[in-house]
């Protein structure tokens, strides 16, 4: 071996870093487990270096350049081998990318699912893109095929996507159930589904990976499953519409009944006040209402114009006046013409009726008239006796004071 070969070999052994042609890998394993003491470890800004020995993590070194010696890094004491006089570290070094990996495609069948709204059993499929990031390098390496790093991103991402798809079925079903939606309507829940996929991925959390974002995705069905879901959703929508119409009808009837009851209560209170304050009695108020109702009916049927209408209105007005007078004043005694004559007990003047004498002002008392045939008292104004038929004005008639 020449001098330059020795120098090149020594430099290579003294430098521990990820080669440029492997910068794209999520996980890169340093090929040599024997690392000379005082080697220069270079960790890029978007990664970290994890040291393992005998399957257990010993330490993690963040981004930067550092000399591998126990004075600087205490955990290296556990890696030093005594066979080389303390000059060699024996460890497995993994470089794990901590920057997000974007535009990772995913998709495929979700599996048999029971639609939360319709109860139909279908097999939905989902396709989309997501971005992921390693948040716990130790968990990721331990869970990643038992530290069997292959240097293949497709293998690593396929493993992540498989775990992600396991959680999609549960997340999709729970969200549709809580929203009262069918799987067919999940297209309207894309924003909430994307947030739920990010928040609920327990399988990925267990391996130290987190989903940063779920991009555009699509949930679809076979033609047969889609037709069954469309028909079932149509039946449910029809039943819901009928229920809403019935509910609106019941609510409308209740509101109408309540308004009618309020109107009746108001009318009752008004009637009571009118009876007490104006009519004086319920009979008078009822008569007045009847007269006003007649007038309203005449107006609604075109009666009320010209002389005839004026006469009708005057008649109604007089009727109302008479009714109110009858309700408020006591009727005065009257005597029919030709009936019993009243004779003043003081001055002897006779007159057809009245309460007081027209000559002297003394109170009048009407004389009773009796039948001359049978002696029965005759009614005022009677022409014949109701008992025997004798004329009331005959000579046999007798009068009593």
Beta strands, then each sheet from edge to edge (+ up, - down):
strand 1: 15-16
strand 2: 27-29
strand 3: 34-36
strand 4: 40-43
strand 5: 47-53
strand 6: 56-61
strand 7: 64-67
strand 8: 88-90
strand 9: 92-97
strand 10: 101-114
strand 11: 121-134
strand 12: 209-220
strand 13: 342-343
strand 14: 350-351
strand 15: 365-366
strand 16: 368-370
strand 17: 398-400
sheet 1: 1+ 4+ 7-
sheet 2: 2+ 9- 5+ 6-
sheet 3: 3+ 8-
sheet 4: 10+ 11- 12+
sheet 5: 14+ 13- 15+
sheet 6: 16+ 17-
end
